[in-house]
């Protein structure tokens, strides 16, 4: 292979091997493109290595620990229950994360995608250099897909390091903190707050908004707040974090509420106030790619930037920062490069918070429907009316369907309850397919199952409820 200053020719190059990048690379290869993918850190990106996947592993471990401590409702009593957190972390890293990332490496190899380790820097709109600590190689390309993801935001007074953690540090603790402070009660903060409370931590969450999980509706969030209270999690809303003071063996977090300064001391503080797109220091200006507000890249409905042969997907473009959104956009961009007539359509984009109970939403809320000028109605069915939920001992929560007044077409749904993350897929498909409540009610659901909640809610929307 030619090295040094001679450019190696590539057809399609993908920058970043996270849920957007690796999916784009594989789909492009499947469609006949010769593909290379550049990754500076780890295959699978943040999501698989230090984000969505390991956080769900800790959430699952917390659930098992709590069930072992107290399952007397089912007549199950256990004695001398203990947690070996070192083994928990080993299982998370080796039994979950490594299996998935090695699987992705295998898929890239199977699809003949060349993996280039290093950091990509654009020279112009058809050339980039892959930088290594002690060397660099120039590549020319016909098309590029940028999928570089995002990184945690560091706020003033809370420099990461020591006892001040970002979400990555929060997932890789060597021991369960006795006391744990989380700044930011969004999805990441709420999920990890619940996980560590289940694992035995005394958790305090400081949130600047009037409620935690501000992107979800109040009646959904109220269920999580109740569960947090039952677990002893202290939630302080309308709180402004000011400073973290490292005491050596602890950290004191100073914050302000209603003009009054307060403080709380803990083993660690984790900051989860949002993420920043990774669009700097990669030569985008050299390629002519325009960067818009908040460091995001503006793209068209195929993911194309203002430079026609360069595409961008995932956390670096406007919209929700969701792994499945990145994967969806990845397929669209790869297919667009292959000449297919495709375009993104976000009307059935689900979002999930893996809290207790789980929260899931897809399509429009009733308020959003009305703001869009649609005549809509909402129907709410409780998990307590479902036999499977009752047998699981998980009757908290509800499902709400939002339909049009004229013909009962499903345009939105919200679920708060056990396995909401699984149930929402059926509703996403129904919205994507333009189904109405009758279509759903006439779909035979197995009994007893949590899926029956969807059927019962649709019958409620038709005015013909059996179980309400």
HUJODA-V432629 format. One record per pair of residues at least 12 apart in sequence whose C-alpha atoms are under 7 Angstrom apart, sorted by the first residue. I is the first residue (numbers start at 1). J is the second residue. Records with the same first field share a line. If there is no record, write none. Layout:
I = J, J
This chain:
3 = 137
4 = 137
5 = 137, 138
6 = 138
7 = 138, 139, 140
8 = 138, 139, 140
9 = 139, 140, 141
10 = 139, 140, 141, 142
11 = 33, 34, 35, 141, 142, 143
12 = 33, 34, 35, 36, 141, 142, 143, 144
13 = 35, 36, 37, 141, 143, 144, 145
14 = 36, 37, 38, 144, 145, 146
15 = 37, 38, 39, 120, 145, 146, 147, 148
16 = 37, 38, 39, 146, 147, 148
17 = 37, 39, 43, 44, 45
18 = 43, 44, 45, 46, 47
19 = 44, 45, 323, 326, 327
20 = 147, 313, 314, 326, 327, 330
21 = 147, 330
23 = 327, 330, 331
24 = 330, 331, 334
25 = 37, 113
26 = 108, 111
27 = 331, 334
28 = 334, 335
29 = 111, 113
30 = 111
31 = 338
35 = 113, 114
36 = 113, 114, 115, 116
37 = 113, 114, 115, 116
38 = 115, 116, 117, 118, 120
39 = 116, 117, 118, 119
40 = 117, 118, 119
43 = 101, 105
44 = 101
47 = 323
48 = 97, 101
49 = 97
50 = 168, 171
53 = 97
54 = 92, 97
55 = 171, 192
57 = 92
58 = 195
59 = 195
62 = 195, 198, 199
63 = 198
65 = 199
66 = 198
68 = 81
69 = 81
85 = 175, 176
86 = 174
118 = 130, 131, 132
119 = 131, 132
120 = 282
121 = 282, 283
122 = 282, 283, 284, 286, 287
123 = 283, 286, 287
124 = 286, 287
125 = 287, 288
126 = 140, 141, 142
127 = 139, 140, 141
128 = 140
142 = 309
143 = 309, 310
144 = 309, 310, 311
145 = 310, 311, 312
146 = 311, 312, 313
147 = 312, 313, 314
148 = 278
149 = 277, 278, 314, 315, 316
150 = 275, 276, 277, 278, 315, 316
151 = 275, 276, 277, 278
152 = 166, 274, 275, 276
153 = 273, 274, 275, 276
157 = 242, 243, 244
158 = 243, 244
163 = 246, 251, 268, 269
164 = 268, 269, 270
165 = 269, 270, 271
166 = 270, 271, 272
167 = 270, 271, 272
170 = 270
176 = 199, 201
177 = 201, 267
178 = 201, 202, 267
179 = 201, 202, 203, 266, 267
180 = 201, 202, 203, 204, 266, 267, 268, 269
181 = 203, 204, 205, 266, 268, 269, 270
182 = 204, 205, 206, 269, 270, 271
183 = 205, 206, 207, 270, 271, 272, 273
184 = 205, 206, 207, 271, 272, 273
185 = 205, 206, 207, 212, 213
186 = 212, 213, 214
187 = 213, 353
188 = 272
189 = 272
190 = 355
191 = 353, 354, 355
194 = 355
197 = 231
202 = 233
203 = 233, 234
204 = 233, 234, 235
205 = 234, 235, 236
206 = 235, 236, 237, 239
207 = 236, 237, 238, 239
208 = 237, 238, 239, 240
209 = 237, 238
210 = 237, 238
211 = 237
220 = 359, 416
224 = 355, 356, 357
227 = 356
238 = 257
239 = 255, 256, 257
240 = 255, 256, 257
241 = 254, 255, 256
242 = 254, 255
250 = 265, 266, 267, 268
251 = 265, 266, 267, 268
252 = 264, 265, 266
253 = 265
277 = 295, 296, 315, 316
278 = 316
279 = 295, 316
288 = 307
289 = 305, 306, 307
290 = 306
296 = 316, 317, 318
297 = 316, 317
298 = 317, 318
299 = 312
301 = 343, 344
302 = 332, 333, 336, 342, 343, 344
303 = 329, 333
311 = 333
313 = 326, 329, 330
314 = 326, 329
329 = 344
332 = 344
347 = 363
348 = 362, 363, 428, 431, 432
349 = 362, 363
350 = 362, 428
352 = 421
357 = 416, 417, 418
358 = 416, 417, 418, 419, 420, 421
359 = 415, 416, 417, 420
360 = 414, 415, 416, 420, 421, 424
361 = 413, 414, 415
362 = 412, 413, 414, 428
363 = 411, 412, 413
364 = 411, 412, 413
365 = 402, 412, 413
366 = 378, 402
375 = 404, 405
376 = 402, 403, 404, 405
377 = 402, 403, 404, 405
378 = 400, 401, 402, 403
379 = 400, 401, 402, 457, 460, 461
380 = 398, 399, 400, 401, 457
381 = 398, 399, 400, 457
382 = 397, 398, 399
383 = 395, 396, 397, 398
384 = 396
385 = 467
386 = 450, 453
387 = 448
388 = 448, 449, 450
389 = 450
394 = 418
396 = 417
397 = 416, 417
398 = 415, 416, 417
399 = 414, 415, 416
400 = 413, 414, 415
401 = 413, 414, 457
408 = 436, 437
409 = 434, 435, 436, 437
410 = 431, 434, 435, 436, 437
411 = 431
413 = 427
423 = 451
437 = 458, 461, 462
438 = 458
440 = 455, 458
441 = 455, 458, 459
